[in-house]
Amino acid sequence: MGNDDGGTYEGFSAEERAAMKEHAKEGKAAARRGSRADKAAEAERDVLAKIAEMQDSDRVMAERVHAVITANAPVLAPKLWYGMPSYALDGKVVCFFQSAEKFKARYATLGFSDLAKLDEGPMWAAGFALVEVTAEVETRIAALVKQAVG
């Protein structure tokens, strides 16, 4: 199947395929867990283990983002989502941390799903580039996640 502009579709990148495989494993692991409390504790352990695997700067930022989100929006439950630390409300992802290394990007990303209540008129940001998590950045993240869960 070609496309009209003469370009070729080369499929998903290796990083995208790896993320999809991780997502499938996450779903299978979640299905095997017992009680809701066990699931929540195991999901947070999975997130912390994933963060611990990250390269230095990504790991430091992810640890701080995790601490800010869990302190300021305790209704959000940590869980892995496509191999990324994410934070969900009633099982649905509201925000996530994407390491720079995972997709060979020049910066990490704090992203928000459409469930986040960040609406500001006809256009608003749903993703933020992170190169360092300073005290000022932590304050901004805290405000964003509080607003997101509104």
DOVEX-130268 format. One record per atom (N, C-alpha, C): residue in one letter; x, y, z. Coordinates in pm, whole numbers, padded with zeros to 5 digits, always signed. Layout:
% DOVEX-130268
AXYZ ...
//
This chain:
% DOVEX-130268
M+00083-00119+00000 M+00000+00000+00000 M+00087+00124+00000 G+00077+00205-00097 G+00154+00328-00103 G+00072+00444-00054 N+00134+00561-00054 N+00054+00678-00025 N+00072+00777-00139 D-00020+00868-00153 D-00027+00953-00270 D+00090+01049-00287 D+00160+01082-00179 D+00268+01179-00193 D+00400+01116-00233 G+00401+00986-00260 G+00521+00919-00304 G+00610+00876-00190 G+00578+00915-00066 G+00657+00876+00049 G+00630+00731+00084 T+00716+00676+00166 T+00696+00539+00208 T+00678+00535+00359 Y+00594+00445+00403 Y+00572+00427+00546 Y+00673+00325+00593 E+00754+00363+00688 E+00859+00274+00735 E+00822+00205+00866 G+00701+00225+00914 G+00658+00158+01036 G+00702+00230+01161 F+00685+00162+01272 F+00720+00219+01401 F+00870+00212+01424 S+00922+00309+01498 S+01065+00308+01532 S+01089+00196+01634 A+01214+00161+01653 A+01249+00059+01752 A+01203+00102+01891 E+01214+00231+01922 E+01172+00281+02052 E+01020+00270+02069 E+00946+00299+01963 E+00799+00287+01969 E+00757+00141+01985 R+00823+00051+01912 R+00791-00093+01925 R+00821-00142+02066 A+00934-00098+02123 A+00969-00137+02259 A+00866-00086+02359 A+00819+00037+02341 A+00718+00093+02432 A+00588+00013+02422 M+00549-00027+02303 M+00427-00106+02288 M+00441-00243+02354 K+00559-00306+02343 K+00582-00434+02409 K+00575-00418+02561 E+00633-00309+02612 E+00627-00283+02756 E+00483-00265+02801 H+00403-00195+02720 H+00262-00172+02755 H+00187-00306+02764 A+00213-00397+02672 A+00148-00528+02676 A+00188-00605+02802 K+00317-00600+02838 K+00362-00667+02960 K+00299-00605+03084 E+00284-00473+03084 E+00223-00403+03198 E+00081-00452+03220 G+00006-00464+03111 G-00133-00509+03120 G-00142-00651+03175 K-00054-00739+03129 K-00054-00878+03177 K-00017-00883+03325 A+00082-00805+03366 A+00124-00804+03506 A+00011-00752+03595 A-00057-00647+03552 A-00167-00590+03630 A-00280-00691+03647 A-00307-00769+03543 A-00415-00867+03548 A-00385-00979+03648 R-00257-01008+03671 R-00218-01117+03762 R-00220-01076+03908 R-00222-00949+03938 R-00213-00903+04077 R-00342-00930+04153 G-00332-00935+04286 G-00445-00966+04373 G-00532-00847+04406 S-00534-00809+04534 S-00622-00703+04582 S-00584-00567+04525 R-00676-00472+04542 R-00652-00335+04494 R-00529-00274+04563 A-00516-00297+04694 A-00399-00244+04767 A-00271-00307+04717 D-00275-00439+04692 D-00157-00508+04637 D-00122-00452+04500 K-00224-00429+04419 K-00201-00375+04285 K-00137-00237+04291 A-00187-00153+04381 A-00134-00017+04393 A+00011-00019+04441 A+00039-00100+04541 A+00175-00108+04594 A+00271-00163+04489 E+00229-00266+04420 E+00313-00326+04316 E+00334-00229+04200 A+00230-00156+04162 A+00241-00058+04054 A+00341+00051+04090 E+00337+00098+04216 E+00433+00201+04257 E+00574+00144+04258 R+00591+00020+04302 R+00724-00043+04298 R+00774-00052+04154 D+00685-00086+04062 D+00723-00092+03920 D+00771+00043+03870 V+00700+00150+03908 V+00738+00286+03867 V+00874+00321+03924 L+00894+00295+04052 L+01022+00327+04116 L+01137+00246+04055 A+01110+00121+04020 A+01213+00038+03956 A+01247+00093+03817 K+01146+00136+03744 K+01169+00194+03611 K+01251+00322+03622 I+01219+00404+03720 I+01294+00527+03743 I+01440+00493+03777 A+01460+00393+03861 A+01596+00355+03902 A+01681+00308+03783 E+01618+00257+03678 E+01690+00212+03558 E+01736+00326+03468 M+01681+00444+03487 M+01710+00556+03398 M+01853+00607+03414 Q+01902+00674+03309 Q+02032+00739+03315 Q+02027+00853+03416 D+02143+00899+03459 D+02155+00994+03569 D+02060+01113+03565 S+02067+01197+03463 S+01986+01319+03465 S+01837+01286+03456 D+01799+01189+03372 D+01658+01148+03364 D+01612+01092+03498 R+01697+01008+03561 R+01660+00947+03688 R+01637+01053+03796 V+01729+01149+03807 V+01716+01254+03907 V+01587+01334+03885 M+01561+01370+03760 M+01438+01446+03731 M+01314+01362+03760 A+01314+01235+03719 A+01198+01149+03740 A+01171+01127+03889 E+01278+01113+03969 E+01260+01097+04114 E+01194+01221+04173 R+01238+01337+04130 R+01182+01462+04184 R+01039+01483+04136 V+01013+01454+04008 V+00877+01466+03955 V+00785+01371+04031 H+00829+01248+04054 H+00750+01149+04127 H+00716+01203+04267 A+00817+01255+04336 A+00795+01307+04471 A+00697+01424+04472 V+00709+01514+04376 V+00620+01631+04370 V+00477+01587+04340 I+00460+01497+04244 I+00325+01453+04207 I+00259+01378+04321 T+00331+01284+04382 T+00268+01205+04489 T+00237+01290+04612 A+00317+01396+04636 A+00291+01484+04751 A+00177+01582+04724 N+00164+01627+04600 N+00067+01733+04570 N-00062+01686+04507 A-00063+01565+04458 A-00186+01509+04400 A-00196+01362+04443 P-00216+01339+04574 P-00219+01202+04624 P-00332+01116+04567 V-00430+01176+04502 V-00536+01097+04438 V-00485+01027+04312 L-00370+01070+04262 L-00313+01007+04144 L-00230+00885+04185 A-00257+00773+04123 A-00187+00649+04154 A-00075+00625+04053 P+00048+00605+04101 P+00158+00575+04010 P+00135+00441+03939 K+00171+00436+03812 K+00165+00312+03735 K+00253+00327+03612 L+00296+00217+03555 L+00371+00224+03430 L+00272+00235+03315 W+00309+00314+03217 W+00226+00334+03098 W+00322+00340+02981 Y+00320+00240+02894 Y+00414+00228+02783 Y+00558+00239+02832 G+00584+00181+02951 G+00718+00181+03006 G+00760+00312+03069 M+00666+00405+03086 M+00698+00535+03145 M+00626+00549+03278 P+00689+00618+03374 P+00618+00649+03498 P+00498+00738+03465 S+00381+00698+03514 S+00262+00778+03491 S+00181+00781+03619 Y+00080+00867+03619 Y+00000+00890+03739 Y-00146+00895+03694 A-00227+00805+03753 A-00362+00783+03703 A-00468+00813+03808 L-00583+00852+03760 L-00701+00873+03841 L-00803+00770+03797 D-00846+00686+03889 D-00940+00577+03857 D-00889+00492+03740 G-00759+00466+03739 G-00699+00380+03638 G-00666+00447+03506 K-00704+00574+03489 K-00680+00644+03362 K-00569+00746+03380 V-00469+00741+03292 V-00351+00827+03303 V-00388+00974+03288 V-00341+01054+03384 V-00359+01198+03382 V-00229+01266+03340 C-00115+01216+03391 C+00013+01274+03353 C+00121+01166+03353 F+00233+01196+03287 F+00341+01097+03274 F+00475+01168+03257 F+00581+01093+03287 F+00718+01141+03268 F+00780+01058+03158 Q+00827+01124+03055 Q+00894+01055+02944 Q+01042+01095+02947 S+01129+00997+02968 S+01272+01028+02976 S+01325+01068+02838 A+01426+01150+02839 A+01490+01191+02713 A+01552+01070+02644 E+01615+00985+02724 E+01684+00869+02669 E+01590+00773+02597 K+01472+00753+02651 K+01378+00652+02597 K+01350+00673+02448 F+01332+00799+02408 F+01303+00827+02267 F+01414+00908+02201 K+01534+00904+02262 K+01651+00972+02206 K+01623+01120+02178 A+01556+01183+02274 A+01520+01325+02262 A+01622+01410+02338 R+01621+01538+02312 R+01717+01624+02380 R+01666+01671+02516 Y+01542+01640+02550 Y+01488+01676+02681 Y+01383+01573+02724 A+01364+01562+02854 A+01257+01480+02909 A+01127+01558+02895 T+01015+01490+02912 T+00885+01554+02898 T+00794+01518+03013 L+00726+01618+03068 L+00615+01596+03158 L+00492+01620+03074 G+00416+01514+03051 G+00299+01525+02964 G+00170+01502+03040 F+00062+01558+02987 F-00070+01546+03046 F-00167+01493+02942 S-00255+01403+02984 S-00357+01350+02893 S-00473+01448+02886 D-00571+01415+02804 D-00688+01501+02790 D-00776+01499+02915 L-00749+01409+03010 L-00823+01407+03135 L-00779+01517+03231 A-00659+01569+03210 A-00607+01676+03296 A-00688+01803+03273 K-00727+01865+03381 K-00811+01986+03374 K-00722+02111+03366 L-00647+02119+03257 L-00555+02232+03237 L-00610+02335+03141 D-00735+02321+03102 D-00795+02408+03001 D-00777+02555+03033 E-00733+02629+02931 E-00718+02775+02939 E-00764+02833+02807 G-00892+02857+02795 G-00944+02912+02670 G-00937+02810+02557 P-00914+02856+02434 P-00917+02766+02319 P-00786+02689+02296 M-00680+02717+02377 M-00551+02650+02356 M-00471+02651+02486 W-00408+02535+02520 W-00325+02527+02640 W-00219+02420+02619 A-00117+02427+02701 A-00007+02331+02694 A-00048+02200+02759 A-00009+02089+02697 A-00034+01957+02752 A+00097+01880+02770 G+00209+01942+02735 G+00339+01880+02752 G+00443+01986+02782 F+00539+01950+02867 F+00641+02044+02909 F+00778+01980+02899 A+00871+02047+02833 A+01009+02000+02823 A+01077+02020+02958 L+01155+01921+02998 L+01229+01929+03124 L+01377+01902+03098 V+01461+01995+03135 V+01605+01972+03128 V+01666+01969+03267 E+01591+02022+03365 E+01634+02022+03504 E+01511+02047+03590 V+01508+01985+03707 V+01397+02009+03799 V+01451+02089+03917 T+01434+02220+03907 T+01476+02314+04011 T+01360+02334+04109 A+01383+02410+04214 A+01276+02441+04309 A+01161+02513+04239 E+01195+02603+04146 E+01091+02675+04071 E+01010+02579+03983 V+01079+02484+03921 V+01011+02384+03837 V+00921+02297+03924 E+00969+02257+04041 E+00887+02177+04132 E+00759+02250+04169 T+00769+02379+04195 T+00651+02461+04228 T+00553+02461+04112 R+00605+02475+03991 R+00519+02476+03871 R+00451+02341+03850 I+00528+02231+03869 I+00471+02096+03855 I+00362+02076+03959 A+00389+02116+04082 A+00289+02101+04190 A+00159+02172+04153 A+00170+02294+04103 A+00051+02371+04063 A-00021+02303+03947 L+00054+02253+03850 L-00008+02186+03734 L-00083+02060+03774 V-00022+01975+03859 V-00092+01850+03893 V-00212+01876+03983 K-00203+01979+04068 K-00321+02015+04148 K-00434+02061+04058 Q-00401+02142+03959 Q-00502+02189+03864 Q-00554+02073+03779 A-00465+01983+03740 A-00501+01871+03654 A-00609+01783+03716 V-00603+01766+03848 V-00701+01681+03914 V-00817+01761+03970 G-00807+01894+03958 G-00907+01993+03988 G-01002+01965+04094 
//
